[in-house]
Structures are given as C-alpha cells and as structure tokens.
Amino acid sequence: MTPATLLAAGTGLAAEQKSAEVTDWAARVGWVVGLLLFVALVYWLMREGWKWRGTLQGDLPELPSAPDDLGPARLSMSGRYHGSTTAGQWLDRIVAHGLGTRSRVELTLTDAGLDVVRPGATDFFVPAAQLREARLDKGIAGKVLTEGGLLVVTWAHGERLIDSGFRSDHAAEHNEWVDVINSMINTNSTEGAER
C-alpha cells in the first residue's frame, strides 16, 4: 500500500466513527432532584411516625424529677442512654417525654432512687419504690449489642412498666449495678411486707 492509500483508508475509518454522546444534563438534574425529593419524603414520613407514636403514648404521666436531697450515692456511672421500651417488649419504643432520645447519661443510684441526668435531653428520676428489676440484656429498640452488653432497668411509671437501657463506658460495671439494684428492690419489698 502506498501512503496515499493508507491516508484514504484512515480518513474513511475516521468518518465511520461516531462522536461521543453528549451528556443530557437536564435528565441528570431531574434524576438528582427526584432522588432528593424522595429522600426528603421518607425522612418526613419517619418524623411524622415518631410524632404519632408520641401522641399515642400521651397517657404517660410527666417524668418525675430528682428531689433536692438525694442522699449519698451508692453507685454512679457515665455512659449512654439507649432508650426506653414497654417492659418485656424490646421493640416497642417509648418516645413520649423524650424517653426515645438517645444521649449521654450520668446515672446515680441512691437510697432515694435512680437519678438519670442526660445532657441535651430530658432528665428523669426513678424513685426506689418504683424500681422493679435490673438485668443484663443484649438489646433494646434500635440497639443490639453482645450478650450482657446492656444494663436494662425495669421501673413502674403510672400504669406502665418501662425498660430503660443503659451502657456504661466501662461495661464491667454492669454486674455490680444489677446486684445492687436488685438487692435494693428485695430489701424494699421485704420492708414493705413487714409493715
């Protein structure tokens, strides 16, 4: 082949090649806007469901606040509050009065009861007479841990029994909390039976 033939063959091949597709920006922008609207709708529906759950739990009385004089601390712990559920139903989250809000927590156990201080969320107090049980568990609504990784305290509030889940910054503390709370409950129940 001569150079002229090669040149003619090359221009023929070039003429057969298509140019690259031009990006349809209007379609891309439409898809992105549609996706963002869908995500916003899902978020709005989740928020409305959360508010509806709070409305359904509106019969729950206000949370008690800590008395001025708690007395000396038996135990104290810092960690995380993972939420509260109806006792025995670990997926039935209670959201009324801020009980569904996860947060940092400072727990203090005294003879008066359990003081739950949550920075950025509603604090509450569980009187000693309302404590029902403490146990180690592996999960509560929205949080699953290893076996025994969660301190669950069952307490009475109004007509309901509530499970509240806590996780200490030092998980080895959980066993001591279970022992002390349960011994407090047993002591209070035997004193009440003697009266």
Secondary structure, DSSP 8 states (H G I E B T S, - for coil): --HHHHHHHHHHHHHHS-------HHHHHHHHHHHHHHHHHHHHHHHHHHHHHHHHTTTS-------S---SEEEEEEEEEEEEEETT-TT-EE-GGGTT--EEEEEEEESSEEEEE-TTS--EEEEGGGEEEEEEESEETTEE-STT-EEEEEEEETTEEEEEEEEESSGGGHHHHHHHHHHHHHHHHHHHHH-
